Every structure is written in structure tokens, then in C-alpha cells.
Amino acid sequence: NDAAIKRFQEQIEVVNIMESEDLNTIKAKINELKARDPGAFAADAIVVEVKEAAGGVEEAGGEVAPISGEMAIITARMKVIEKMVTNIGYRDKFAAGVYAGKIEGLMIGLIVSFALLGFMWMG
């Protein structure tokens, strides 16, 4: 609400030193602001009340549903297997790239060699 925004604006002072790259200027500004520190805000603290949503419907929270030990082990193993499969995919992509690089290098070498031999043969 507007009162909370106004209260927040009374508590802060915006200082724009984003475009300054000189460390001495930045340190001087920090020291100046520390010297002008007014201390704690004089107004009373704001009390925020949290109420349940209307209609008794609760939002999904960060609670973890309890599971049995066997399910926890199976879930952990599935995560490990999933990571291993992902790593195999990364290695396969890397190997394919290395192979493609070798073939590309071989072809470039052959073309340059044939061109040089042709120039030497033609004289």
C-alpha cells in the first residue's frame, strides 16, 4: 500500500555511483554516507499478519511427503542412474565431435596435398 511505500522511501537514500569506476571515489562516497548515518529508524516496527486464504484452500507448501526407506533408496538410485545416462550422452557427443574433427582434418590435409602435388606436377 501507499503508506508502506512512503515509509520505505523515508528510510532509504538512493545514491547512484554505478557509472563510477574509480575506487577512491566509491570509497569516499561510502565513508561520507557512513558519517551521515542517522541510526535506527524512529518509527515503530510494522507488524505483518499472515492469514489463511479464503475458502480454506491452502497453497502447496514446501513440505516433503514422508516416504519409506525402500522408496528413498530406489529414488536415490534412480537419480544416480539418470546422472550416469546423462554423462554417457555427454561423452558420446564429445567422442562424435572428436571423430568429426579427425575426419575434417584428414579431408583438409588430402585436399591441400592434392593441390600442392597438382601445382608441382603442372610445373
Residue pairs with C-beta under 8 A, 6 or more apart in sequence:
4 46
7 43
7 46
10 41
11 41
13 33
15 29
15 33
17 25
17 26
17 29
20 26
20 29
52 58
53 59
67 75
